[in-house]
Structures are given as structure tokens and as C-alpha cells.
Amino acid sequence: MYQILVADAINAEGLEPLLGLEEAEIIEKKTDDPEVRLEDIDALLVRSATKVTEALLNQMPRLKIIARAGVGVDNIDVPAATKKGIIVINAPDGNTISTAEHTFAMMASLMRNIPQAHSSVKNLEWKRNAFIGTELYGKRLGIVGMGRIGSEIAKRAKVFGMNVNVFDPFLTKERAAKLGVESSTLDELLGGADIITVHTPLTPETKGIINEEALKKTKKGIYLLNCARGGIIDEQDLAKYVANGHVGGVALDVFEAEPPGEHPLLKYDNVIVTPHLGASTKEAQLNVATQVAKEVRSFFEGKPVSSSINLPAISNDVYEKIQPFYQISKQIGHILSQCVKEGVHELSVTYSGSVTDLETTYLTKAMLSGFFKNRIDVNVNEVNALLTAKERGITVGEKISTDAFGYDNCIAVTAKGEESAFTVRGTFIDHYGPRIVYLNGFNIDFLPEGNLLYIQHMDRPGVIGHVGQILGDQGINIATMQVGRKKAGGEAIMVLAFDKPLSEAELTSLEKLDEIVSINPIIL
């Protein structure tokens, strides 16, 4: 008898797929309820209230799957679950329409002063001239991030007669044309938009992407919305620009800290807010509950799950053989994603040597999960990697070669964009672990982990010394350094490892060197 613990309030109708699961008992209680025998639980369903910590997992030795009825998994210790062989699933697209509609409702309310007018009339006032609004028709909407929700926003904006500009470094021209939007640089979007809405995941790269420097580039009277993740817009910088009158209005459904407390933005009449309601519709709650319930049922019936956050369950024997190549495949994908700063329409993988004896399709999916990490606004894993690539118009190819470039095994991946191509080769060496041995035309050898800096430069005497001196003057310790070149005096590269990421100021100091061609931080 499987015991399924529903620890948070989840739509009852959405749980119906579990009722058809034979030999299953559904328990709707909190994890700290004294009547719950945690050691007997096989599946755990939660929303955001229950914190699934490593300590909790240690009390649940039979637990096989955790289902989050929602998009984020911030309340689940995924690494701890993975280590214990527990699959973690979520509902990545269950609230797409709900969030898109809420964003558009916030946009219309902001432009027409609806919340302010509502409060005025409720106070027995009738001040029509005080709430003259602005039409959406003909306005230029800037969307930062073109994932599922951004795409739905664009569709609705087009119907309203708006012009849509999108900033997404990974949006191809073909997909932009298909969606009827104009791809822009961030600066172009900031300078041209009448309204800006953000729909990216919250990553180190996107945290504070709309900050004081960005706000300086916007039109006076700009309207800003954040119904994605708190922290994408720097709230303190935004408050300054609301105070000085540069920003015409703000709509926020999310805050960096929730609830926000006595937040400086809350005192302004042209700032409208909601308490994180993007996914709060009956339909969305039903959708996410139904989606995870179906996934849990499929898992216990021995069928594959399609929304796994971590590794799917495989036998120990297969896991031990494939794990080293799984890790290097994922790292190659992540490196490629951070080195290619444009939309990619093709990813081709070539396997050679002993790795060809394994299930290479699984490794290709691992590479894709690494490639899409922090690149799009949904979680990608080995189950949905190929579908995700297809949805974004990326062709994925796989082939076997007899040339392992002198290694026992080799995995080479080439990403082709609209303007260029980039190739990374990696290998796994017993007693040495994973190694990157080739970066876009240069032979090199480095360990793919930690905080790396990939520098392209001209092979001139003293370049390496200048780099070391600049970093040393700033008290920055270089953990390791690897170099490569094509010929003496020509193009060259170096890959440096640090204990922590370099700041923008530290990177800028290196970019000023005449011999430096480009600098690219890589975080693994």
C-alpha cells in the first residue's frame, strides 16, 4: 500500500487522478502532525508552505517522489532529495495563462488608474478629472524575457494594438518573427518602450537587471511591471525614480522580501500592488494539482514522468557507469550556454571512444539540461530537454565518431547561432575526473567547476603578467590558470579559476588591457 501525504492545501478536484491508483492511501495532514508516520510515506505533495528540508527527508526513508503543485521548488532541498534518489517534480506550465492574464490586468489597471479611482469612489468621491488614464493602443511594450509567460503577454499585447519589443539574448530571429515581435538589445528596449514588463527567471545575471543605470536610459513617464520574481527590478533604485517623477507608474505582484512590510514604494499613489497573485486563479490551482497528481500516478504505475527537476530513477549499475559522463555532458552544455551570447538554432553532439558504449541519448539530454539552465524561465531536465529544444526551434543532432582526439573518450558539442558557431570538447579521465580539452579552436585542459573566467587575447609577451598584476592589485587570488594558443603571436585564450565570482568593476579593469579581445565569466 502506497502512502501519499498531501501536506499543503491542494485543490481536491485536482487530486482525483490519484483516486484511481490501486493500493494507495491519501493522507491530507501536515508533516508535523503527530498522527503522521513519516517513515511510512512514499510520496509527498506540497505547495509553498511546507519546507522540505534535508532534516525532514531524513525522517522519510521510504519517500520516492516529491511533487510541488506549482512552478518554483525553492521550498524543497532538491540536492538532498537527489542524493537520496528521490524524484522531485513540479507543474512548470500550470500557471502560465494565469500569470499572463494577471500581468495584463495589472498593466491595464496601472494605465487607467483603476485601483485609485475605485478607492476614491468608495470614499464617496467623484473626481473624474483626477484619474485620466492612458491607452494601451499604439504603445510600445518592452518584454524582458520571452519564455512561456512572455510569449503569452506578447500575444495579448498584439491584440490590443501594441508594438512589442523583446530583450532575450537567446531569442532567434525565426521565433521572433513567428511571434510577431521585434528582438532588441536591452538598451534599445529601455530607450524605446512606453511600458516594460519583466518575465525572466531570477538568476545572478537577471537580479537587479532593471537598476538605476537601466532606469536612466528609459523615457520619462515609463511604466514598469514585475509579476515574475522579486529582485529582477532593484526596488530601492526604482523608489528613487518614482520619487523624482521619472517613472510614471509601477505595478508589482512580487517583492524581493514577502510580505514587503513598510516598503518605500508603497507610499506612492502611482504604485499599485498585489500579494503575489499571479498563480492565484481557480483554474491555475486546479491545473497544477491535476498535473502533479497525474505525474505521481504515472510514477507509481511504472510510467515515465515528464516534469522531473532532478535525475529520473535508474539502476545503480547503470548510474555508476553513466554518472561521470552525465556530469561532463551537463557541464559542456552549461559552458556553451554562457559562451554563446545569441539565439541558437542548432546543437550537434559527437561521441567517440568508450562513451559510445553507453546510452548517449541520455547524455545528450543531460547536455541540454545544462545548456538551458538559467537561459529560459522553466526548469529543464533529461525528461523534457528534447521537447524544450523543439519548442524553441533548436535542432538537436547526435552522431558517433571514431576520432577521440587522443583520449579514451570524448564528447564534443557545437552550438550554431545566426552569426557564429562555438564548439566545446570534454572528456572523463580516471583519477583526474572531468576535463574540458577544447574551446572553440583552442586546445586547453581545465577542470569544469567553480567560478571561471574565459579570456580571449592576442599572444603577446606580458599579457598573462598584466592580468595577474591587475587582479593582484585588487587582492584577487587566482586559484588556477590554463592557457592555449593557435600559433605564436596570434590568437590565444586563458581560463582562470577563482574562489568567488569577479565583480563588474574587476572585470572592467581587465577589459581595458589592449591585448584583451573578450572576457566571459563562466559559473559552474
Secondary structure, 3 states (H helix, E strand, C coil): CEEEEECCCCCCHHHHHHHCCCCEEEECCCCCCCCCCHHHCCEEEECCCCCECHHHHHCCCCCCEEEECCCCCCCECHHHHHHCCCEEECCCCCCHHHHHHHHHHHHHHHHHCHHHHHHHHHCCCCCHHHHCCCCCCCCEEEEECCCHHHHHHHHHHHHCCCEEEEECCCCCHHHHHHHCCEECCHHHHHHHCCEEEECCCCCCCCCCCECHHHHHCCCCCEEEEECCCCCCECHHHHHHHHHCCCEEEEEECCCCCCCCCCCHHHHCCCEEECCCCCCCCHHHHHHHHHHHHHHHHHHHCCCCCCCECCCCCCCHHHHHHHHHHHHHHHHHHHHHHHHCCCCEEEEEEEEEEHHHHCCHHHHHHHHHHHHHCCCCCCCCCCCCHHHHHHHCCCEEEEEEECCCCCCCEEEEEEEEECCCEEEEEEEEECCCEEEEEEECCEEEEECCCCEEEEEEEECCCCHHHHHHHHHHHCCCCEEEEEEEECCCCCEEEEEEEECCCCCHHHHHHHHCCCCEEEEEEEEC
